[in-house]
Amino acid sequence: PSFYFGETEYTVDESDGYVEVKVWRTGTDLSKTATVTVRSRKSDPVSAEAGLDYVGISRNLDFAPGVTMQTFRVTILDDLGQPELEGPETFELVLHMPMNAVLGEPSKTVITINDTITD
C-alpha cells in the first residue's frame, strides 16, 4: 500500500478558520493497520509562519484495515486583532515514516492562505 495527499495544493481564506486535507491509502492488500505521520513545515521562501498564520502539526494518521482515506484539519489563524493585508502566504504539509506502507506521490502538499479580501 502507499500513502499520498489528495491534492498537491490547497487554498483557504484566512477567515475560514481551518483547511481540510485528505490523505489516501491505496494498494492491493489493505487488510493491515497502517500509519503515516503528517508534519507541517515552512515553505521556501518562508511566508506563512506556524503560531502566527497557522497552528503547526505533527500527528499520526492511523488507517484501520480496509480504510482508504482520512481527513484532518489544520487550524488557520486570522490576524483579527490587527488586520494586516498580507497577500497569499504558503506552508507545506509532508508525509513521513509510513508503517506497513510506502510513500506515494504527492507526499507533499502546499497550503496557500489567501489573505487579500477579508482584511
Secondary structure by P-SEA (a helix, b strand, c coil): cbbbbcccbbbbcccccbbbbbbbbbcccccbbbbbbbbbbbccccccccccccccbbbbbbbcccccbbbbbbbbbbcccccccccccbbbbbbccccccccccccbbbbbbbccccc
